[in-house]
Amino acid sequence: MKQCLKLMTPSQRHKQIYSIVFANFQQLSVDKNGCQVVQECIITANLEQRLQIVTACSESIDVLINNEFGNFVVQ
């Protein structure tokens, strides 16, 4: 999925990747490979998408900061 982010256009990313990430944010963020996808989404996201990620992150902050992979999303 991480490579897909780099190869897709912004509109393709939004439709296919970001919707999955937003729907499964906490589950992906605490997964070894999923946290890398979330990090890549943060880098490639537009302003609106970043705000959604920040909101999702703040809602899951207790879980993320205490997880070995989730803490990388918070950084």
N, CA, C and O atoms as a Tripos MOL2 file, in Angstrom:
@<TRIPOS>MOLECULE
protein
  300   299    75     0     0
PROTEIN
NO_CHARGES

@<TRIPOS>ATOM
      1 N           0.8290   -1.1890    0.0000 N.3       1 MET1
      2 CA          0.0000    0.0000    0.0000 C.3       1 MET1
      3 C           0.8730    1.2520    0.0000 C.2       1 MET1
      4 O           0.5210    2.2550   -0.6200 O.2       1 MET1
      5 N           2.0020    1.1970    0.6860 N.am      2 LYS2
      6 CA          2.8920    2.3610    0.7400 C.3       2 LYS2
      7 C           3.3810    2.7510   -0.6540 C.2       2 LYS2
      8 O           3.4300    3.9360   -0.9820 O.2       2 LYS2
      9 N           3.7410    1.7700   -1.4690 N.am      3 GLN3
     10 CA          4.1880    2.0590   -2.8350 C.3       3 GLN3
     11 C           3.0510    2.6130   -3.6770 C.2       3 GLN3
     12 O           3.2700    3.4610   -4.5430 O.2       3 GLN3
     13 N           1.8420    2.1390   -3.4290 N.am      4 CYS4
     14 CA          0.6730    2.6460   -4.1690 C.3       4 CYS4
     15 C           0.5110    4.1380   -3.9450 C.2       4 CYS4
     16 O           0.1670    4.8720   -4.8700 O.2       4 CYS4
     17 N           0.7570    4.5910   -2.7240 N.am      5 LEU5
     18 CA          0.6360    6.0160   -2.4200 C.3       5 LEU5
     19 C           1.5510    6.8500   -3.3000 C.2       5 LEU5
     20 O           1.1770    7.9340   -3.7480 O.2       5 LEU5
     21 N           2.7380    6.3450   -3.5410 N.am      6 LYS6
     22 CA          3.7060    7.0950   -4.3280 C.3       6 LYS6
     23 C           3.3680    7.0890   -5.8140 C.2       6 LYS6
     24 O           3.6990    8.0340   -6.5300 O.2       6 LYS6
     25 N           2.7180    6.0390   -6.2760 N.am      7 LEU7
     26 CA          2.4290    5.9020   -7.7020 C.3       7 LEU7
     27 C           1.1060    6.5240   -8.1300 C.2       7 LEU7
     28 O           0.9160    6.8140   -9.3110 O.2       7 LEU7
     29 N           0.2060    6.7300   -7.2060 N.am      8 MET8
     30 CA         -1.1260    7.2320   -7.5440 C.3       8 MET8
     31 C          -1.1660    8.7490   -7.6040 C.2       8 MET8
     32 O          -0.3510    9.4350   -6.9860 O.2       8 MET8
     33 N          -2.1220    9.2540   -8.3540 N.am      9 THR9
     34 CA         -2.3720   10.6950   -8.3660 C.3       9 THR9
     35 C          -3.0810   11.0670   -7.0690 C.2       9 THR9
     36 O          -3.6470   10.1950   -6.4090 O.2       9 THR9
     37 N          -3.0620   12.3420   -6.6910 N.am     10 PRO10
     38 CA         -3.7390   12.7430   -5.4490 C.3      10 PRO10
     39 C          -5.2150   12.3440   -5.4070 C.2      10 PRO10
     40 O          -5.7000   11.9300   -4.3540 O.2      10 PRO10
     41 N          -5.9290   12.4540   -6.5050 N.am     11 SER11
     42 CA         -7.3520   12.0800   -6.4770 C.3      11 SER11
     43 C          -7.5260   10.5730   -6.3230 C.2      11 SER11
     44 O          -8.4670   10.1240   -5.6680 O.2      11 SER11
     45 N          -6.6430    9.7990   -6.9100 N.am     12 GLN12
     46 CA         -6.6940    8.3410   -6.7350 C.3      12 GLN12
     47 C          -6.3910    7.9600   -5.2920 C.2      12 GLN12
     48 O          -7.0440    7.0860   -4.7220 O.2      12 GLN12
     49 N          -5.3990    8.6200   -4.7060 N.am     13 ARG13
     50 CA         -5.0510    8.3390   -3.3080 C.3      13 ARG13
     51 C          -6.2390    8.6090   -2.4090 C.2      13 ARG13
     52 O          -6.5500    7.8170   -1.5200 O.2      13 ARG13
     53 N          -6.8970    9.7220   -2.6420 N.am     14 HIS14
     54 CA         -8.0150   10.0870   -1.7830 C.3      14 HIS14
     55 C          -9.1290    9.0480   -1.8600 C.2      14 HIS14
     56 O          -9.6640    8.6290   -0.8340 O.2      14 HIS14
     57 N          -9.4690    8.6420   -3.0470 N.am     15 LYS15
     58 CA        -10.5770    7.7030   -3.2270 C.3      15 LYS15
     59 C         -10.2460    6.3060   -2.7190 C.2      15 LYS15
     60 O         -11.1060    5.6480   -2.1340 O.2      15 LYS15
     61 N          -9.0330    5.8470   -2.9290 N.am     16 GLN16
     62 CA         -8.7210    4.4510   -2.6870 C.3      16 GLN16
     63 C          -7.9450    4.1990   -1.3950 C.2      16 GLN16
     64 O          -8.1710    3.1850   -0.7340 O.2      16 GLN16
     65 N          -7.0640    5.0720   -1.0350 N.am     17 ILE17
     66 CA         -6.2010    4.8130    0.1180 C.3      17 ILE17
     67 C          -6.6620    5.5640    1.3630 C.2      17 ILE17
     68 O          -6.8570    4.9570    2.4160 O.2      17 ILE17
     69 N          -6.8340    6.8660    1.2510 N.am     18 TYR18
     70 CA         -7.1690    7.6600    2.4280 C.3      18 TYR18
     71 C          -8.4800    7.2380    3.0610 C.2      18 TYR18
     72 O          -8.6090    7.2540    4.2850 O.2      18 TYR18
     73 N          -9.4570    6.8600    2.2450 N.am     19 SER19
     74 CA        -10.7330    6.4350    2.8150 C.3      19 SER19
     75 C         -10.5550    5.1800    3.6720 C.2      19 SER19
     76 O         -11.2100    5.0360    4.7040 O.2      19 SER19
     77 N          -9.6830    4.2840    3.2540 N.am     20 ILE20
     78 CA         -9.3890    3.0800    4.0420 C.3      20 ILE20
     79 C          -8.6330    3.4450    5.3110 C.2      20 ILE20
     80 O          -8.9330    2.9320    6.3890 O.2      20 ILE20
     81 N          -7.6560    4.3280    5.1810 N.am     21 VAL21
     82 CA         -6.8660    4.7450    6.3460 C.3      21 VAL21
     83 C          -7.7510    5.4390    7.3740 C.2      21 VAL21
     84 O          -7.6470    5.1610    8.5680 O.2      21 VAL21
     85 N          -8.6250    6.3440    6.9190 N.am     22 PHE22
     86 CA         -9.4940    7.0530    7.8570 C.3      22 PHE22
     87 C         -10.4720    6.1020    8.5430 C.2      22 PHE22
     88 O         -10.7670    6.2620    9.7270 O.2      22 PHE22
     89 N         -10.9700    5.1220    7.8100 N.am     23 ALA23
     90 CA        -11.9380    4.1770    8.3830 C.3      23 ALA23
     91 C         -11.2950    3.2060    9.3670 C.2      23 ALA23
     92 O         -11.9680    2.6730   10.2500 O.2      23 ALA23
     93 N          -9.9890    2.9780    9.2120 N.am     24 ASN24
     94 CA         -9.2840    1.9980   10.0450 C.3      24 ASN24
     95 C          -8.0550    2.6020   10.7110 C.2      24 ASN24
     96 O          -7.0550    1.9140   10.9160 O.2      24 ASN24
     97 N          -8.1260    3.8760   11.0480 N.am     25 PHE25
     98 CA         -6.9480    4.6170   11.4990 C.3      25 PHE25
     99 C          -6.2430    3.9550   12.6800 C.2      25 PHE25
    100 O          -5.0410    3.6970   12.6140 O.2      25 PHE25
    101 N          -6.9640    3.6800   13.7420 N.am     26 GLN26
    102 CA         -6.3250    3.1420   14.9500 C.3      26 GLN26
    103 C          -5.7290    1.7600   14.6910 C.2      26 GLN26
    104 O          -4.6060    1.4790   15.1100 O.2      26 GLN26
    105 N          -6.4640    0.9130   14.0120 N.am     27 GLN27
    106 CA         -5.9850   -0.4320   13.7130 C.3      27 GLN27
    107 C          -4.7130   -0.3910   12.8700 C.2      27 GLN27
    108 O          -3.7700   -1.1330   13.1420 O.2      27 GLN27
    109 N          -4.6760    0.4590   11.8620 N.am     28 LEU28
    110 CA         -3.4860    0.5860   11.0190 C.3      28 LEU28
    111 C          -2.3210    1.2090   11.7800 C.2      28 LEU28
    112 O          -1.1710    0.8120   11.5930 O.2      28 LEU28
    113 N          -2.6110    2.1700   12.6270 N.am     29 SER29
    114 CA         -1.5550    2.8980   13.3340 C.3      29 SER29
    115 C          -0.7910    2.0350   14.3190 C.2      29 SER29
    116 O           0.3670    2.3260   14.6170 O.2      29 SER29
    117 N          -1.4050    0.9850   14.8300 N.am     30 VAL30
    118 CA         -0.7280    0.1270   15.8040 C.3      30 VAL30
    119 C          -0.1530   -1.1350   15.1690 C.2      30 VAL30
    120 O           0.3230   -2.0300   15.8670 O.2      30 VAL30
    121 N          -0.2000   -1.1990   13.8480 N.am     31 ASP31
    122 CA          0.3530   -2.3250   13.1120 C.3      31 ASP31
    123 C           1.7250   -1.9450   12.5590 C.2      31 ASP31
    124 O           1.9420   -0.8030   12.1540 O.2      31 ASP31
    125 N           2.6450   -2.9030   12.5430 N.am     32 LYS32
    126 CA          4.0190   -2.6320   12.0890 C.3      32 LYS32
    127 C           4.0540   -2.0160   10.6920 C.2      32 LYS32
    128 O           4.7320   -1.0090   10.4880 O.2      32 LYS32
    129 N           3.3510   -2.5890    9.7430 N.am     33 ASN33
    130 CA          3.3390   -2.0560    8.3790 C.3      33 ASN33
    131 C           2.3060   -0.9550    8.2160 C.2      33 ASN33
    132 O           2.5020   -0.0170    7.4430 O.2      33 ASN33
    133 N           1.2190   -1.0700    8.9390 N.am     34 GLY34
    134 CA          0.1600   -0.0680    8.8500 C.3      34 GLY34
    135 C           0.6100    1.3060    9.2930 C.2      34 GLY34
    136 O           0.2080    2.3100    8.7060 O.2      34 GLY34
    137 N           1.4430    1.3660   10.3250 N.am     35 CYS35
    138 CA          1.9080    2.6740   10.7990 C.3      35 CYS35
    139 C           2.7550    3.3660    9.7380 C.2      35 CYS35
    140 O           2.7740    4.5950    9.6670 O.2      35 CYS35
    141 N           3.4480    2.5980    8.9230 N.am     36 GLN36
    142 CA          4.2280    3.1880    7.8390 C.3      36 GLN36
    143 C           3.3150    3.7680    6.7650 C.2      36 GLN36
    144 O           3.6200    4.8080    6.1820 O.2      36 GLN36
    145 N           2.2150    3.1080    6.5090 N.am     37 VAL37
    146 CA          1.2390    3.6200    5.5440 C.3      37 VAL37
    147 C           0.6290    4.9140    6.0660 C.2      37 VAL37
    148 O           0.4830    5.8810    5.3180 O.2      37 VAL37
    149 N           0.2740    4.9330    7.3450 N.am     38 VAL38
    150 CA         -0.2940    6.1440    7.9350 C.3      38 VAL38
    151 C           0.7210    7.2840    7.8740 C.2      38 VAL38
    152 O           0.3550    8.4150    7.5550 O.2      38 VAL38
    153 N           1.9790    7.0050    8.1710 N.am     39 GLN39
    154 CA          3.0190    8.0300    8.0940 C.3      39 GLN39
    155 C           3.1490    8.5660    6.6680 C.2      39 GLN39
    156 O           3.2940    9.7720    6.4670 O.2      39 GLN39
    157 N           3.0980    7.6800    5.6890 N.am     40 GLU40
    158 CA          3.1880    8.1050    4.2890 C.3      40 GLU40
    159 C           1.9670    8.9340    3.8990 C.2      40 GLU40
    160 O           2.0810    9.8770    3.1150 O.2      40 GLU40
    161 N           0.8100    8.5900    4.4360 N.am     41 CYS41
    162 CA         -0.3970    9.3830    4.1840 C.3      41 CYS41
    163 C          -0.2410   10.7940    4.7380 C.2      41 CYS41
    164 O          -0.6650   11.7620    4.1070 O.2      41 CYS41
    165 N           0.3570   10.9100    5.8980 N.am     42 ILE42
    166 CA          0.5810   12.2260    6.4910 C.3      42 ILE42
    167 C           1.4620   13.0660    5.5750 C.2      42 ILE42
    168 O           1.2120   14.2570    5.3870 O.2      42 ILE42
    169 N           2.4790   12.4540    5.0130 N.am     43 ILE43
    170 CA          3.4140   13.1680    4.1390 C.3      43 ILE43
    171 C           2.7510   13.5900    2.8320 C.2      43 ILE43
    172 O           2.9830   14.6980    2.3480 O.2      43 ILE43
    173 N           1.9310   12.7190    2.2600 N.am     44 THR44
    174 CA          1.3700   12.9900    0.9410 C.3      44 THR44
    175 C          -0.0070   13.6570    0.9790 C.2      44 THR44
    176 O          -0.5420   14.0260   -0.0660 O.2      44 THR44
    177 N          -0.5750   13.8120    2.1490 N.am     45 ALA45
    178 CA         -1.9330   14.3570    2.2840 C.3      45 ALA45
    179 C          -1.9950   15.8470    1.9740 C.2      45 ALA45
    180 O          -1.0260   16.5830    2.1630 O.2      45 ALA45
    181 N          -3.1570   16.2690    1.4930 N.am     46 ASN46
    182 CA         -3.3960   17.7020    1.3560 C.3      46 ASN46
    183 C          -3.8450   18.2370    2.7180 C.2      46 ASN46
    184 O          -3.9680   17.4630    3.6680 O.2      46 ASN46
    185 N          -4.0870   19.5120    2.8270 N.am     47 LEU47
    186 CA         -4.4070   20.1180    4.1120 C.3      47 LEU47
    187 C          -5.6450   19.5100    4.7540 C.2      47 LEU47
    188 O          -5.6410   19.2100    5.9480 O.2      47 LEU47
    189 N          -6.6910   19.3290    3.9820 N.am     48 GLU48
    190 CA         -7.9370   18.7530    4.5100 C.3      48 GLU48
    191 C          -7.7130   17.3370    5.0440 C.2      48 GLU48
    192 O          -8.2190   16.9810    6.1080 O.2      48 GLU48
    193 N          -6.9610   16.5460    4.3080 N.am     49 GLN49
    194 CA         -6.6710   15.1740    4.7310 C.3      49 GLN49
    195 C          -5.7980   15.1520    5.9760 C.2      49 GLN49
    196 O          -6.0000   14.3200    6.8600 O.2      49 GLN49
    197 N          -4.8320   16.0570    6.0540 N.am     50 ARG50
    198 CA         -3.9910   16.1380    7.2570 C.3      50 ARG50
    199 C          -4.8150   16.4880    8.4840 C.2      50 ARG50
    200 O          -4.5820   15.9520    9.5680 O.2      50 ARG50
    201 N          -5.7700   17.3800    8.3190 N.am     51 LEU51
    202 CA         -6.6490   17.7230    9.4410 C.3      51 LEU51
    203 C          -7.4500   16.5100    9.8990 C.2      51 LEU51
    204 O          -7.6560   16.3150   11.0970 O.2      51 LEU51
    205 N          -7.8980   15.7030    8.9580 N.am     52 GLN52
    206 CA         -8.6140   14.4800    9.3150 C.3      52 GLN52
    207 C          -7.7000   13.5170   10.0640 C.2      52 GLN52
    208 O          -8.1240   12.8730   11.0240 O.2      52 GLN52
    209 N          -6.4590   13.4190    9.6300 N.am     53 ILE53
    210 CA         -5.5050   12.5310   10.2940 C.3      53 ILE53
    211 C          -5.1950   13.0390   11.7010 C.2      53 ILE53
    212 O          -5.1270   12.2490   12.6420 O.2      53 ILE53
    213 N          -5.0100   14.3370   11.8490 N.am     54 VAL54
    214 CA         -4.7400   14.9170   13.1650 C.3      54 VAL54
    215 C          -5.9210   14.6750   14.1040 C.2      54 VAL54
    216 O          -5.7330   14.3520   15.2760 O.2      54 VAL54
    217 N          -7.1180   14.8310   13.5910 N.am     55 THR55
    218 CA         -8.3150   14.5780   14.3960 C.3      55 THR55
    219 C          -8.3730   13.1150   14.8250 C.2      55 THR55
    220 O          -8.6210   12.8200   15.9940 O.2      55 THR55
    221 N          -8.1480   12.2080   13.8950 N.am     56 ALA56
    222 CA         -8.1510   10.7800   14.2220 C.3      56 ALA56
    223 C          -7.0560   10.4550   15.2230 C.2      56 ALA56
    224 O          -7.2560    9.6450   16.1290 O.2      56 ALA56
    225 N          -5.9170   11.0750   15.0630 N.am     57 CYS57
    226 CA         -4.7920   10.8580   15.9740 C.3      57 CYS57
    227 C          -5.1300   11.3450   17.3820 C.2      57 CYS57
    228 O          -4.8510   10.6580   18.3640 O.2      57 CYS57
    229 N          -5.7200   12.5100   17.4740 N.am     58 SER58
    230 CA         -6.0510   13.0510   18.8000 C.3      58 SER58
    231 C          -7.1200   12.2160   19.4910 C.2      58 SER58
    232 O          -7.1300   12.1290   20.7190 O.2      58 SER58
    233 N          -8.0170   11.6020   18.7300 N.am     59 GLU59
    234 CA         -9.0490   10.7470   19.3050 C.3      59 GLU59
    235 C          -8.4800    9.4270   19.8230 C.2      59 GLU59
    236 O          -9.0840    8.7860   20.6830 O.2      59 GLU59
    237 N          -7.3310    9.0230   19.3080 N.am     60 SER60
    238 CA         -6.7090    7.7490   19.6870 C.3      60 SER60
    239 C          -5.3880    7.9420   20.4120 C.2      60 SER60
    240 O          -4.5960    7.0050   20.5160 O.2      60 SER60
    241 N          -5.1460    9.1230   20.9030 N.am     61 ILE61
    242 CA         -3.8160    9.4590   21.4360 C.3      61 ILE61
    243 C          -3.3550    8.5270   22.5530 C.2      61 ILE61
    244 O          -2.1840    8.1500   22.5880 O.2      61 ILE61
    245 N          -4.2430    8.1500   23.4580 N.am     62 ASP62
    246 CA         -3.8480    7.2630   24.5630 C.3      62 ASP62
    247 C          -3.3520    5.9150   24.0600 C.2      62 ASP62
    248 O          -2.3680    5.3790   24.5710 O.2      62 ASP62
    249 N          -4.0250    5.3750   23.0700 N.am     63 VAL63
    250 CA         -3.6240    4.0870   22.4990 C.3      63 VAL63
    251 C          -2.3160    4.2380   21.7370 C.2      63 VAL63
    252 O          -1.4180    3.4060   21.8680 O.2      63 VAL63
    253 N          -2.2070    5.2820   20.9530 N.am     64 LEU64
    254 CA         -1.0380    5.4510   20.0870 C.3      64 LEU64
    255 C           0.2510    5.6800   20.8650 C.2      64 LEU64
    256 O           1.2770    5.0820   20.5420 O.2      64 LEU64
    257 N           0.2180    6.5220   21.8670 N.am     65 ILE65
    258 CA          1.4680    6.8240   22.5800 C.3      65 ILE65
    259 C           1.9640    5.6510   23.4140 C.2      65 ILE65
    260 O           3.1330    5.6150   23.7950 O.2      65 ILE65
    261 N           1.0940    4.7010   23.6990 N.am     66 ASN66
    262 CA          1.4860    3.5370   24.4890 C.3      66 ASN66
    263 C           1.7140    2.2940   23.6420 C.2      66 ASN66
    264 O           1.8460    1.1930   24.1770 O.2      66 ASN66
    265 N           1.7620    2.4610   22.3330 N.am     67 ASN67
    266 CA          1.9570    1.3370   21.4280 C.3      67 ASN67
    267 C           3.3050    1.4770   20.7330 C.2      67 ASN67
    268 O           3.7130    2.5800   20.3690 O.2      67 ASN67
    269 N           3.9930    0.3580   20.5520 N.am     68 GLU68
    270 CA          5.3300    0.3960   19.9570 C.3      68 GLU68
    271 C           5.3470    0.9210   18.5240 C.2      68 GLU68
    272 O           6.3690    1.4470   18.0830 O.2      68 GLU68
    273 N           4.2520    0.7960   17.7910 N.am     69 PHE69
    274 CA          4.1900    1.3050   16.4270 C.3      69 PHE69
    275 C           3.3750    2.5890   16.3470 C.2      69 PHE69
    276 O           3.6910    3.4820   15.5600 O.2      69 PHE69
    277 N           2.3410    2.6790   17.1490 N.am     70 GLY70
    278 CA          1.4850    3.8580   17.1490 C.3      70 GLY70
    279 C           2.2210    5.1280   17.5300 C.2      70 GLY70
    280 O           1.8730    6.2140   17.0660 O.2      70 GLY70
    281 N           3.2350    5.0000   18.3730 N.am     71 ASN71
    282 CA          3.9670    6.1950   18.7780 C.3      71 ASN71
    283 C           4.7160    6.8460   17.6160 C.2      71 ASN71
    284 O           5.0280    8.0350   17.6750 O.2      71 ASN71
    285 N           5.0060    6.0890   16.5670 N.am     72 PHE72
    286 CA          5.6480    6.6680   15.3840 C.3      72 PHE72
    287 C           4.6770    7.5460   14.5970 C.2      72 PHE72
    288 O           5.0930    8.4980   13.9370 O.2      72 PHE72
    289 N           3.4030    7.2300   14.6670 N.am     73 VAL73
    290 CA          2.3820    8.0490   13.9940 C.3      73 VAL73
    291 C           2.2560    9.3850   14.6950 C.2      73 VAL73
    292 O           2.0860   10.4170   14.0470 O.2      73 VAL73
    293 N           2.3380    9.3710   16.0180 N.am     74 VAL74
    294 CA          2.1750   10.5970   16.8060 C.3      74 VAL74
    295 C           3.3560   11.5300   16.6120 C.2      74 VAL74
    296 O           3.1860   12.7490   16.6210 O.2      74 VAL74
    297 N           4.5340   10.9870   16.4390 N.am     75 GLN75
    298 CA          5.7270   11.8220   16.2990 C.3      75 GLN75
    299 C           5.5570   12.6600   15.1000 C.2      75 GLN75
    300 O           6.4390   13.4540   14.7720 O.2      75 GLN75
@<TRIPOS>BOND
     1     1     2 1
     2     2     3 1
     3     3     4 2
     4     3     5 am
     5     5     6 1
     6     6     7 1
     7     7     8 2
     8     7     9 am
     9     9    10 1
    10    10    11 1
    11    11    12 2
    12    11    13 am
    13    13    14 1
    14    14    15 1
    15    15    16 2
    16    15    17 am
    17    17    18 1
    18    18    19 1
    19    19    20 2
    20    19    21 am
    21    21    22 1
    22    22    23 1
    23    23    24 2
    24    23    25 am
    25    25    26 1
    26    26    27 1
    27    27    28 2
    28    27    29 am
    29    29    30 1
    30    30    31 1
    31    31    32 2
    32    31    33 am
    33    33    34 1
    34    34    35 1
    35    35    36 2
    36    35    37 am
    37    37    38 1
    38    38    39 1
    39    39    40 2
    40    39    41 am
    41    41    42 1
    42    42    43 1
    43    43    44 2
    44    43    45 am
    45    45    46 1
    46    46    47 1
    47    47    48 2
    48    47    49 am
    49    49    50 1
    50    50    51 1
    51    51    52 2
    52    51    53 am
    53    53    54 1
    54    54    55 1
    55    55    56 2
    56    55    57 am
    57    57    58 1
    58    58    59 1
    59    59    60 2
    60    59    61 am
    61    61    62 1
    62    62    63 1
    63    63    64 2
    64    63    65 am
    65    65    66 1
    66    66    67 1
    67    67    68 2
    68    67    69 am
    69    69    70 1
    70    70    71 1
    71    71    72 2
    72    71    73 am
    73    73    74 1
    74    74    75 1
    75    75    76 2
    76    75    77 am
    77    77    78 1
    78    78    79 1
    79    79    80 2
    80    79    81 am
    81    81    82 1
    82    82    83 1
    83    83    84 2
    84    83    85 am
    85    85    86 1
    86    86    87 1
    87    87    88 2
    88    87    89 am
    89    89    90 1
    90    90    91 1
    91    91    92 2
    92    91    93 am
    93    93    94 1
    94    94    95 1
    95    95    96 2
    96    95    97 am
    97    97    98 1
    98    98    99 1
    99    99   100 2
   100    99   101 am
   101   101   102 1
   102   102   103 1
   103   103   104 2
   104   103   105 am
   105   105   106 1
   106   106   107 1
   107   107   108 2
   108   107   109 am
   109   109   110 1
   110   110   111 1
   111   111   112 2
   112   111   113 am
   113   113   114 1
   114   114   115 1
   115   115   116 2
   116   115   117 am
   117   117   118 1
   118   118   119 1
   119   119   120 2
   120   119   121 am
   121   121   122 1
   122   122   123 1
   123   123   124 2
   124   123   125 am
   125   125   126 1
   126   126   127 1
   127   127   128 2
   128   127   129 am
   129   129   130 1
   130   130   131 1
   131   131   132 2
   132   131   133 am
   133   133   134 1
   134   134   135 1
   135   135   136 2
   136   135   137 am
   137   137   138 1
   138   138   139 1
   139   139   140 2
   140   139   141 am
   141   141   142 1
   142   142   143 1
   143   143   144 2
   144   143   145 am
   145   145   146 1
   146   146   147 1
   147   147   148 2
   148   147   149 am
   149   149   150 1
   150   150   151 1
   151   151   152 2
   152   151   153 am
   153   153   154 1
   154   154   155 1
   155   155   156 2
   156   155   157 am
   157   157   158 1
   158   158   159 1
   159   159   160 2
   160   159   161 am
   161   161   162 1
   162   162   163 1
   163   163   164 2
   164   163   165 am
   165   165   166 1
   166   166   167 1
   167   167   168 2
   168   167   169 am
   169   169   170 1
   170   170   171 1
   171   171   172 2
   172   171   173 am
   173   173   174 1
   174   174   175 1
   175   175   176 2
   176   175   177 am
   177   177   178 1
   178   178   179 1
   179   179   180 2
   180   179   181 am
   181   181   182 1
   182   182   183 1
   183   183   184 2
   184   183   185 am
   185   185   186 1
   186   186   187 1
   187   187   188 2
   188   187   189 am
   189   189   190 1
   190   190   191 1
   191   191   192 2
   192   191   193 am
   193   193   194 1
   194   194   195 1
   195   195   196 2
   196   195   197 am
   197   197   198 1
   198   198   199 1
   199   199   200 2
   200   199   201 am
   201   201   202 1
   202   202   203 1
   203   203   204 2
   204   203   205 am
   205   205   206 1
   206   206   207 1
   207   207   208 2
   208   207   209 am
   209   209   210 1
   210   210   211 1
   211   211   212 2
   212   211   213 am
   213   213   214 1
   214   214   215 1
   215   215   216 2
   216   215   217 am
   217   217   218 1
   218   218   219 1
   219   219   220 2
   220   219   221 am
   221   221   222 1
   222   222   223 1
   223   223   224 2
   224   223   225 am
   225   225   226 1
   226   226   227 1
   227   227   228 2
   228   227   229 am
   229   229   230 1
   230   230   231 1
   231   231   232 2
   232   231   233 am
   233   233   234 1
   234   234   235 1
   235   235   236 2
   236   235   237 am
   237   237   238 1
   238   238   239 1
   239   239   240 2
   240   239   241 am
   241   241   242 1
   242   242   243 1
   243   243   244 2
   244   243   245 am
   245   245   246 1
   246   246   247 1
   247   247   248 2
   248   247   249 am
   249   249   250 1
   250   250   251 1
   251   251   252 2
   252   251   253 am
   253   253   254 1
   254   254   255 1
   255   255   256 2
   256   255   257 am
   257   257   258 1
   258   258   259 1
   259   259   260 2
   260   259   261 am
   261   261   262 1
   262   262   263 1
   263   263   264 2
   264   263   265 am
   265   265   266 1
   266   266   267 1
   267   267   268 2
   268   267   269 am
   269   269   270 1
   270   270   271 1
   271   271   272 2
   272   271   273 am
   273   273   274 1
   274   274   275 1
   275   275   276 2
   276   275   277 am
   277   277   278 1
   278   278   279 1
   279   279   280 2
   280   279   281 am
   281   281   282 1
   282   282   283 1
   283   283   284 2
   284   283   285 am
   285   285   286 1
   286   286   287 1
   287   287   288 2
   288   287   289 am
   289   289   290 1
   290   290   291 1
   291   291   292 2
   292   291   293 am
   293   293   294 1
   294   294   295 1
   295   295   296 2
   296   295   297 am
   297   297   298 1
   298   298   299 1
   299   299   300 2
@<TRIPOS>SUBSTRUCTURE
     1 MET1         2 RESIDUE 1 A MET
     2 LYS2         6 RESIDUE 1 A LYS
     3 GLN3        10 RESIDUE 1 A GLN
     4 CYS4        14 RESIDUE 1 A CYS
     5 LEU5        18 RESIDUE 1 A LEU
     6 LYS6        22 RESIDUE 1 A LYS
     7 LEU7        26 RESIDUE 1 A LEU
     8 MET8        30 RESIDUE 1 A MET
     9 THR9        34 RESIDUE 1 A THR
    10 PRO10       38 RESIDUE 1 A PRO
    11 SER11       42 RESIDUE 1 A SER
    12 GLN12       46 RESIDUE 1 A GLN
    13 ARG13       50 RESIDUE 1 A ARG
    14 HIS14       54 RESIDUE 1 A HIS
    15 LYS15       58 RESIDUE 1 A LYS
    16 GLN16       62 RESIDUE 1 A GLN
    17 ILE17       66 RESIDUE 1 A ILE
    18 TYR18       70 RESIDUE 1 A TYR
    19 SER19       74 RESIDUE 1 A SER
    20 ILE20       78 RESIDUE 1 A ILE
    21 VAL21       82 RESIDUE 1 A VAL
    22 PHE22       86 RESIDUE 1 A PHE
    23 ALA23       90 RESIDUE 1 A ALA
    24 ASN24       94 RESIDUE 1 A ASN
    25 PHE25       98 RESIDUE 1 A PHE
    26 GLN26      102 RESIDUE 1 A GLN
    27 GLN27      106 RESIDUE 1 A GLN
    28 LEU28      110 RESIDUE 1 A LEU
    29 SER29      114 RESIDUE 1 A SER
    30 VAL30      118 RESIDUE 1 A VAL
    31 ASP31      122 RESIDUE 1 A ASP
    32 LYS32      126 RESIDUE 1 A LYS
    33 ASN33      130 RESIDUE 1 A ASN
    34 GLY34      134 RESIDUE 1 A GLY
    35 CYS35      138 RESIDUE 1 A CYS
    36 GLN36      142 RESIDUE 1 A GLN
    37 VAL37      146 RESIDUE 1 A VAL
    38 VAL38      150 RESIDUE 1 A VAL
    39 GLN39      154 RESIDUE 1 A GLN
    40 GLU40      158 RESIDUE 1 A GLU
    41 CYS41      162 RESIDUE 1 A CYS
    42 ILE42      166 RESIDUE 1 A ILE
    43 ILE43      170 RESIDUE 1 A ILE
    44 THR44      174 RESIDUE 1 A THR
    45 ALA45      178 RESIDUE 1 A ALA
    46 ASN46      182 RESIDUE 1 A ASN
    47 LEU47      186 RESIDUE 1 A LEU
    48 GLU48      190 RESIDUE 1 A GLU
    49 GLN49      194 RESIDUE 1 A GLN
    50 ARG50      198 RESIDUE 1 A ARG
    51 LEU51      202 RESIDUE 1 A LEU
    52 GLN52      206 RESIDUE 1 A GLN
    53 ILE53      210 RESIDUE 1 A ILE
    54 VAL54      214 RESIDUE 1 A VAL
    55 THR55      218 RESIDUE 1 A THR
    56 ALA56      222 RESIDUE 1 A ALA
    57 CYS57      226 RESIDUE 1 A CYS
    58 SER58      230 RESIDUE 1 A SER
    59 GLU59      234 RESIDUE 1 A GLU
    60 SER60      238 RESIDUE 1 A SER
    61 ILE61      242 RESIDUE 1 A ILE
    62 ASP62      246 RESIDUE 1 A ASP
    63 VAL63      250 RESIDUE 1 A VAL
    64 LEU64      254 RESIDUE 1 A LEU
    65 ILE65      258 RESIDUE 1 A ILE
    66 ASN66      262 RESIDUE 1 A ASN
    67 ASN67      266 RESIDUE 1 A ASN
    68 GLU68      270 RESIDUE 1 A GLU
    69 PHE69      274 RESIDUE 1 A PHE
    70 GLY70      278 RESIDUE 1 A GLY
    71 ASN71      282 RESIDUE 1 A ASN
    72 PHE72      286 RESIDUE 1 A PHE
    73 VAL73      290 RESIDUE 1 A VAL
    74 VAL74      294 RESIDUE 1 A VAL
    75 GLN75      298 RESIDUE 1 A GLN
